[in-house]
Amino acid sequence: MRLEEVDHIGVSRDPSAHLHKKILYAASRLGVFRQAKDRLANAAKVRDVKDDLARAFGVSKRNLRAQFHNVEHHLAHLASCFFVSPFERAALLSIDGFGDFISTMWAHGEGNAIEVLGQVEYPHSTGIVYTATTQFLGFPHYGDEGKVMGLAPYGEPRFINQFREIIRTEERGQFRLQLDYFRHHAEGVEMTWDQGSPVIGRIFSDEFVRAFGPAREPGAPLTERERDIAASLQLRLEEIAFHVLNHLHEQTKTTDLGLAGGVAYNSVMNGKILLNTPFRRLFIQPAAGDSGTALGVCYYLYNQVLREPREEVITGAYTGPNFTDDHLVAALNQSGLEFETFNDQDVTKRAARDIADGLVVGWFQGRMEFGPRALGNRSIVVDPRRAEMKDILNQRIKKREPFRPFAPSILEERVGEYFEQTHPAPTMLMVYQIKPERRSEIPAVTHVDGSGRLQTVSRKLNQRYYQLISDFAELTGVPVILNTSFNENEPVVCTPEQAIDCFLKTRMDALYLGNYAVRRSR
């Protein structure tokens, strides 16, 4: 299909939404007309994307017949976790930093409609608190919040009272920041882009420093203070989330929940929702962050605006590029590497044997995953029974901080044998406690607090990955393998050429591209 044939195009941002509040807020805080003028100019620019789109596709703007739609940021998030969920009726929560002047929005979804029930407005945001504290702890890069989540179990929440002062709960699911601890509301925060990744200026204020002491310099040794701040932050995030969710349940009286927004990547929080709220089923869209709003816009237009029937349910995330056997062979021949060829049955058996023998295996199969998690098609897989595998992976390939855990992939029907919760987690967005008697069996994927960010693997969703784990279980009795993303210090590999390049420049032992295997001389 050509761009000229498209009927509807959506953008997951609506600068007109809450525009009067934005202008009044800017005027009341800064008292300058220039900021209000800038907001209006930016709103006009975002509203009319036809010129940029036509230029990018090399077509005339006059030939675009599409109707353009601006969908409010959080509505796009909510749509992304409802219209593709298995729920006919559900409570919905979008929680992140900010979008269209809102940080948090909750709603009720039923059939083809989403009804917004409440929201938290700028400048109050759980995402802002988490990012500001992440910066303070010496992790300045976009996405470093996950490092703080991994650090938190090493500490004790002795600063919880300070964080309860920093972000306070209010009635009807609301919360408010103690703004003295932050800069974003008064001074603004710079954001620049470097090779596609945003760089965010300092959010925490001098008051934050007065409360907790000097900020940690990036790369400095981690002390008890940093670990305890991380533990306190994580606990307070969970308290706020459960506060909002319990109110949402009171409003909707449903036990099904859809969750989206950048904060929905906090898998530790996610894994505790069913234990701390009345909800009993949870759907988290695999690209829960802002990238997933593109999906949400499409389904919002298709289902709610155009009233088309809901048909799609996202049960996995295998929607990316696939490559033919001819392409795989051509890439291998071009590399000059010698390779073996296996049939469908033998390839998983041989790879399982390699894993059980302690090899580090690159596993490149089928369609690439949608979202940030490698889910068995663009993965590096190793034996979880070997405690040394964490250090081996970090030394040879990942170069990650030693406090960060690695994830277990487990056969879906055997989750209850190893974990204390059994709700499916097919896209690796939940952390559960591993049963105490099983922790010594899979030490490489057991975090310091006895938890694991699991991926439940079903034959229906990913037959080959399921078979790999089954073959490993046949050899070892353990239906679990360690799964980490197939990359070093760049994005997850997409093409076979990228997989071969990563294999060559790291100390991986074996590479499986489809039914073809390359083995490094040991």
GIBELZI-V491977 format. One record per helix or strand. SS is the DSSP state (H for helix, E for strand). FROM is the first residue (numbers start at 1). TO is the last residue. Records with the same first field share a line. If there is no record, write none. Layout:
BEGIN
SS=FROM-TO ; FROM-TO
END
This chain:
BEGIN
H=3-5 ; 19-30 ; 33-47 ; 50-57 ; 61-63 ; 73-80 ; 126-136 ; 145-152 ; 160-166 ; 179-181 ; 206-212 ; 224-252 ; 262-265 ; 267-276 ; 290-305 ; 325-335 ; 344-356 ; 389-398 ; 412-418 ; 436-438 ; 443-445 ; 463-476 ; 496-505
E=8-11 ; 67-70 ; 89-99 ; 102-110 ; 113-121 ; 167-169 ; 175-177 ; 182-182 ; 191-194 ; 197-200 ; 204-204 ; 256-260 ; 281-284 ; 318-318 ; 340-341 ; 361-364 ; 369-369 ; 378-382 ; 407-411 ; 419-419 ; 430-434 ; 451-457 ; 480-485 ; 510-513 ; 516-519
END
